[in-house]
Amino acid sequence: MGRSEALILQDVLVEVSHLPQTMVWRNNTGRLPDRYGRLVSLETKRERNGRQSKKQQIFQAAGEKARGVYILANSVDQVLLRTLAALP
């Protein structure tokens, strides 16, 4: 069986906190702009069969419409690669 969302999220928070000029914390709702004023949202899912809820899909669409960055991943490596790709 794959790793749980909680374990993936825990590892993601630790690893992303090491990125330069980055401050991270878990926030179950709401959003936070990055240092360039963009919304950056990270959604972690189980390694197997992890799926977004309809509300999460709506949140993603709204954030992307506002030129935000939405990263959906199921591993630390995916989050780091997608986060670094999104940085200017």
C-alpha positions as CSV (number, residue, x, y, z in Angstrom):
1,M,0.0,0.0,0.0
2,G,1.2,3.5,-0.8
3,R,2.1,6.2,1.7
4,S,-0.7,8.2,3.3
5,E,-1.5,11.9,2.4
6,A,-0.5,12.9,5.9
7,L,3.0,11.3,5.6
8,I,3.5,12.8,2.2
9,L,2.4,16.2,3.4
10,Q,4.8,16.1,6.4
11,D,7.7,15.3,4.1
12,V,6.7,18.0,1.6
13,L,6.5,20.7,4.3
14,V,10.0,19.9,5.5
15,E,11.6,19.8,2.0
16,V,9.8,22.9,0.6
17,S,10.9,24.8,3.7
18,H,14.5,24.4,2.6
19,L,13.8,26.3,-0.7
20,P,15.3,29.8,-0.7
21,Q,13.1,32.7,0.4
22,T,10.3,30.3,1.2
23,M,8.1,30.1,4.3
24,V,5.6,27.2,4.5
25,W,3.0,26.0,6.9
26,R,-0.1,23.9,6.7
27,N,-3.2,25.8,6.0
28,N,-6.4,23.7,5.6
29,T,-8.3,26.6,4.0
30,G,-7.6,29.9,2.4
31,R,-4.6,31.0,0.4
32,L,-1.3,32.9,0.6
33,P,0.4,34.9,-2.1
34,D,4.1,34.2,-2.8
35,R,6.7,37.0,-2.7
36,Y,5.7,38.0,-6.2
37,G,2.0,38.3,-5.2
38,R,0.9,35.0,-6.8
39,L,-1.2,32.4,-5.1
40,V,0.7,29.2,-4.6
41,S,-1.3,26.2,-3.5
42,L,0.1,22.7,-2.8
43,E,-2.3,19.8,-2.7
44,T,-0.9,16.4,-1.7
45,K,-2.6,13.1,-2.3
46,R,-2.0,9.5,-1.5
47,E,0.5,7.7,-3.8
48,R,-2.3,5.4,-5.1
49,N,-5.8,6.4,-6.0
50,G,-5.5,9.9,-4.5
51,R,-8.1,12.2,-6.1
52,Q,-9.2,15.7,-5.8
53,S,-12.6,16.5,-4.5
54,K,-15.0,18.6,-6.6
55,K,-14.3,21.5,-4.2
56,Q,-10.6,21.1,-4.6
57,Q,-11.0,21.2,-8.4
58,I,-13.1,24.3,-8.2
59,F,-10.4,25.9,-5.9
60,Q,-7.7,25.0,-8.4
61,A,-9.6,26.4,-11.3
62,A,-10.2,29.7,-9.5
63,G,-6.6,30.0,-8.4
64,E,-5.3,29.3,-11.9
65,K,-7.8,31.8,-13.4
66,A,-6.3,34.4,-11.1
67,R,-2.8,33.4,-12.4
68,G,-1.9,31.5,-9.3
69,V,0.1,28.3,-9.2
70,Y,-1.6,25.0,-8.1
71,I,0.6,22.0,-7.6
72,L,-1.0,18.6,-7.2
73,A,1.4,15.9,-6.3
74,N,1.8,12.6,-4.4
75,S,5.5,12.8,-3.5
76,V,8.1,15.2,-2.3
77,D,10.0,15.0,-5.6
78,Q,7.0,16.0,-7.6
79,V,6.3,19.0,-5.3
80,L,9.9,20.2,-5.5
81,L,10.2,19.8,-9.2
82,R,6.8,21.6,-9.9
83,T,7.6,24.3,-7.3
84,L,11.0,25.0,-8.7
85,A,9.5,25.1,-12.2
86,A,6.9,27.7,-11.1
87,L,9.4,30.0,-9.5
88,P,10.7,33.0,-11.6
